[in-house]
Amino acid sequence: MVTDVRVGVDVGGTFTDVVVADEAGLTMLKVPSTPDAPDRGVLDGLEAATDRADFAPADADFFGHGTTVATNALLEREWAETALVTTEGFRDAVEIGRQTRPSLYDLRAEKPAPIVERDRRFEVPERLDRRGDVVEPFDGDAARAVARSIADAGVESVAVAFLFAFEDDAHERRMREALREEGVDCEVSLSSDVLPEIREYERTLATSINAALKPVMNRYLGRLEAGVADAGVPAAVKVMQSNGGMASASATRERPVNTLLSGPAAGVRGAAHVAGESGVDDVLTMDMGGTSCDVSLVQDGDPVVTTEGQVGDYPVTVPMVDVHTIGAGGGSIAWVDEGGSLRVGPRSAGADPGPICYGRGGTEPTVTDAHLLLGRIDPASFFEGSADEATVREAVRERVADPLDLSVEAAAQGIVDVANANMERALRVVSVERGHDPRDFSLVAYGGAGPLHAAELAAELDVPRVVVPRSAGVLSALGLLISDAAYEEGVSAVRPWAEVNPTDLTERFEAMEAEGRERLESEGYGPDRRRFERAVDLRYRGQSFDLRVSMPEGRLDADALDDAAARFHERHERRYGHASPDEPVELVTVRLRSRGVVDPPTLSMAGDEGGDAEATPRTTRPATFGGETGETPIYDRETLGPGAELDGPAVIEGVESTAVVPPGADAHVDDLGNVVIEP
């Protein structure tokens, strides 16, 4: 048995991935997800991992978790019954939203349903101005009357978002007291806690989402923490946040809105780490699982973080890794629309029943089934009870080939081509459309299905190199083990930059650092493990949006502020192609990231003997590329050691994922066991 064990468990739509790091290296495995009760799949994975890695649960000193519970609740609109309290006159701001339309030329386009229905939105007379001065005093009697109405409504959660509460939160806190005094016994979310920043619609929406998700996440994390403890694990559960950092379960309960991109963020962190260890700092990442494909961009080794994200139909302005998601996964269902065109996704066969070839009752052809017919995968090698090829062939013939008057093989190739086209567009969104040249990046492909498509996508985008990590099938779970604890705090204070006092700004940073230091200390991070990263959001006066500029440590002076303004002009020039150094600059938001640093585990596999530098196929089988079928070498991933080289066409089968090397491409294994493909 071993000690000092770190466990990471990431829940996906089809599989739950587990990575265990101990003194022997990494152990990886997958178990089927349990969508009706995700915590059960996590505990199944933990149980399977204790057997595979041969460790006692009591030896686990870290338990990290990536979750889709909040995301699914928002997308499926299965949130808690929620009430909203706002400043008088702003009851409908959360429904009116912005002038942007989901489809500019669609006269029938509809905005998403409001998080809180109108009959549960309440107003209280009170008002602050943009500097936090009281314009209208807080009406305590009206607040208590609203609280009584909310008590009678029987809601599970309440959101409070008053005008300019980020300048002074006193009125919001008095509203919370009124709710308690009138017997409202439920969760309460204040905008001054959730997102104390400008832009009333976004702040109110984020607070409403947080309130609506709080009961959902409380129930889930309560079951999960109890289950992990009952399994004998002494470590506290840590949850991946959308910003790419880990947070305690208690902090996650308070701000579940920060977990909307939990799983994808973990994958990007894992991809950045693996690429960095291989000497590559600028990468595009592509995580293709069973239900979706998440793409992102990493520059200088750090994932790009945005406050302009969107989840489903809702803009979410909390800090999150800049991930673009589409409904293209291995389980995405192929279908023919009314116009006779082949479509793939966004509907997915998911984990239950899954693709037809899994033999679990699926009847609709998927991307995974198409790969089977093209000879690129063998489900029997990674899934017990898989269906035979004849069953898959008949379903593709009935649902796709016959309606399109194609052969089964042409239909299968069409399914893959359509999925590739969808993913290529997504990769262009995070690169070309944001001013980045894909030729300057490598592509890190992971997830169970990502390495099947990556080389063909790279060829279309002129990306020179594809990196398929040794842990490609479970990279999101690995990302949980290498990510620091990270807490983001931002407070808006809109002021002319020329009027900002360096001493006042220093004191604000120091107050935020004191809170971050206390939080990290409570989680066991010593002084040598604490890092604080300061930043400000700046803009030209009159602009709607801003750019983030880092700030130095220690006491700030006028020179530090002048330097920040100069760097803002430079960033504006790079981002938008122009700058106006003579225009006045405004401070928008003061930000601090508090990090608790962890030592990442070694990337070697448990029991790994290094493989063989001579690439020898295990077998061959017919595989189709570009409409031509031929005997194709099949390599066992575990036998390919550093230095191994092979030419396409080839298929590399691993325990968690399968990689395809197309005709004309070259591949080799680097010193860390990653497969590097050059299209």
PyMOL commands that set and color helices and strands:
alter all, ss='L'
color gray80, all
select helices_A, chain A and resi 38-53+57-59+69-75+93-96+118-120+140-153+170-181+191-194+200-230+249-254+256-259+262-277+356-358+367-373+379-381+389-404+408-430+432-434+438-440+450-461+472-482+497-499+502-522+527-529+558-576+637-639
alter helices_A, ss='H'
color red, helices_A
select strands_A, chain A and resi 5-11+15-22+25-32+60-66+82-87+121-124+127-128+134-136+157-161+187-190+237-240+246-248+283-288+293-299+302-303+305-306+309-311+314-316+320-321+323-326+332-336+342-348+442-446+466-468+485-496+530-540+547-551+585-596+619-625+628-636+645-647+650-653+658-661+666-669+675-678
alter strands_A, ss='S'
color yellow, strands_A
deselect
rebuild
show_as cartoon
